[in-house]
Amino acid sequence: MVSTTPEGLQIRPRHLDFDLPNPLPRHWHSGDAFKSHLFDAMSVLFPDGERFFIDSVRQFRDQISDPALKEQIRGFIGQEGHHSREHLEYSNRLRELGYDITRIERRAQARIRYTQKKFSAKRQLAATAALEHITAIMADGLLRDPKHLQGAHPELIRLWRWHALEETEHKAVAFDVFNQVCGNRKLLRRAMLMGTFFFVLDTSRGLAHMLKRDGLLWNWRVWRDGIRWMWGKEGVFRPLIGTYLDFFKAGFHPWQHDNLELLYRSRAEFEPQPV
């Protein structure tokens, strides 16, 4: 079992161009409002969230002496910065459809400002390590099982799979930095509980807002089918429960979930192949 970041793992941003449809189809994921807006609601949180991740890791970059980790931090910052830009463009497409994206963004920005003002740098880094675990296990599910995006617009599939690949590559960077500068597991676990609560809250609020604008907020079939898609027998989130809870175990490291082979397979989608 892998218990540390694989030796020689390279983390480099891919500066890809995404041709998002304009206008964005309102229900781009297989014509399903719930599926589309769950992804949309998460996407709106990413630009500010990823800038927070960058800032929290950057505060400790000078304390890291390991050249491999320093190189991975550089790759992490590059990847997260590029994600932020692409998801801002995605947010603009949603704004053009009449959703109040600015309100969702302001709520997230206010919480980040409060966190940066009231919490220590180490608590901010712990929050980043925790939230990176959530994004990493969701990314693994997305890469592992293509049916989660089956029927979606091809360019949105490409965007989400690219994001998932890079989240997988850098899933342990903030965690490794935290271990080197602090290592307090109690702080990590507390950050995970708080981070999970606000991630679920903000995503649910965004989802509800978009369904309301579509006139579907009180449509019970939309919620029934959506909850089944998330948590049913073959739901997208159901298989992630165990990997999520692993974070709370003593001695946990993100690469104990060894999906290196999946990572290499997924890279082939976005990197030129030898002729």
Secondary structure, DSSP 8 states (H G I E B T S, - for coil): ---S--TT-------------SS--TTTBTT-HHHHHHHHHHHHHHHHHHHHHHHHHHTTGGG---HHHHHHHHHHHHHHHHHHHHHHHHHHHHHHTT--HHHHHHHHHHHHHHHHHHS-HHHHHHHHHHHHHHHHHHHHHHHH-GGGGTTB-HHHHHHHHHHHHHHHHTTTHHHHHHHHHT--HHHHHHHHHHHHHHHHHHHHHHHHHHHHHTT-TT-HHHHHHHHHHHHSTT-SSGGGHHHHHGGGSTT--GGGS--HHHHHHHHTTTS----
